[in-house]
Amino acid sequence: MGPAMTDCLFCRIVSREVPSTPVAESDAAYAFRDIAPAAPIHVLVVPKVHVTSAHHLEHADAELMGELVLLAQEVARLEGIDGPDRGYRLVMNVGPDAQMSVPHLHLHVLGGHLMGWPPG
């Protein structure tokens, strides 16, 4: 885990150097709308510090992961997809085979319609 990287798109979004559409924010994480949504609601939750992917997490990063999930819950509440008769999907891609397009840890919050399996 490290400080922001100047060549990382999500670090530049977190620093507001690159514009985004914010949804929610905490001290440790930032949530913004995906520019190529895969669902009616598609929000990315990223840590404010640079972590390349979930593969690079260590035990010391457990609190950070908790912060990402808690912010994802807040996004679901704000977007109206939490609750007993709704639902949402949390997705974290790791590496190129999973089609991770930006090498910065991020959690996808997907919802707004009935989702089938496999995801898509």
N, C-alpha and C positions, 0 to 999 in steps of 0.2 A: 504494500500500500504506500502511496506516496503523494506528493503535492500535485497540483494541476500540471498537465503537460501542454505546452503551447501548440503541439501538432495534433492534439486529440480533439475531435469534434465535440464530444460531450463535455470535456473540460471547458471548451470555449463557450458552449451553451450555458453551463453553470456560471461562468464568469460574466455572462451577458454580452460577451463579445460577438456571439452569433445569436440572432433573434430566435425566440421560440414562443409558443403559446403556453404560458404557465397554467397549471391546474392546482398544485399544492406545493408546500415547501416545509421543511423542518430544518433544524440546525445542521443535520448531517446529510440530508438528501433533498433532491429537487425533482418534481414531477411535471412533465410537459407532454403535449399532444404529439403523437407520432406523425411525421409528414407523409407517410405512406401507410395509412391505417389498414389493418387486416380484419377489423371488426368495426361496427358502428362507434364503439368506444374503444380507443386504443391509446393508452397513455404509457409513457416510459418513466420509470422511477430510477434515478441514478444517484450514486453517492457523490458528494461534493469533492471528495478526494479521489485521486485516480487509482483505480484497481483495474487491471487489464481484463480479468474475467473471474468467474466463480472458481476456476481451476487454481487461481492464485491466492485464494482466501486461506487464512490460517486461523487457529483457535482464537487468537487475539482479535479477529474480525467478527466474532459472533455478535457483539453489540451492534456493529454496523449493519449486519444482515437483518437483525431485529428491527432496526430503524427503517430499512427499506420496506420490510413487510408491513410495519405499522403505517408508513406513509401510503403504501398501496391500499390498505384498508380505508384510510381517509379519502383517497381518490375514489374508491368504490362508493363510499357514503356520499361524497359530493356529486358523483355522477348518477346517483340513484340506482345503482346495481347491486347494493348489498341488501340484506333483508331476507326474510324467510321464503319469499316467492320469487326471488331473483337469483343472481349468481354471477360469478366472473371467473376468469381464468388468469392465473399468474404463471408466466413463462419466463424462463431464463435460459438463453442459448449460450453454449460454450464452444468456441472455436469455429473454424470455417465449415466443417462438415455439418454443423447445426445452423449454418447460414448466419453466424454472428457477423454483422456487417460493420460494426464500430467496436474496436477493441477497448471498451470501457464497460465495466460491469453494469448491467442494466436489467431491470425487471419489467416485463410487459404486463400491463393490466388490460385485459381484453374482456369486452362484454357488450351488452346491448341487444343480443339476439341469442336464440337457442344454439348452442354449439354441439357439433357432432364429434365423432372420433373417427379417424385421426384429426388432429387440429387443422383448421383451415377455414 
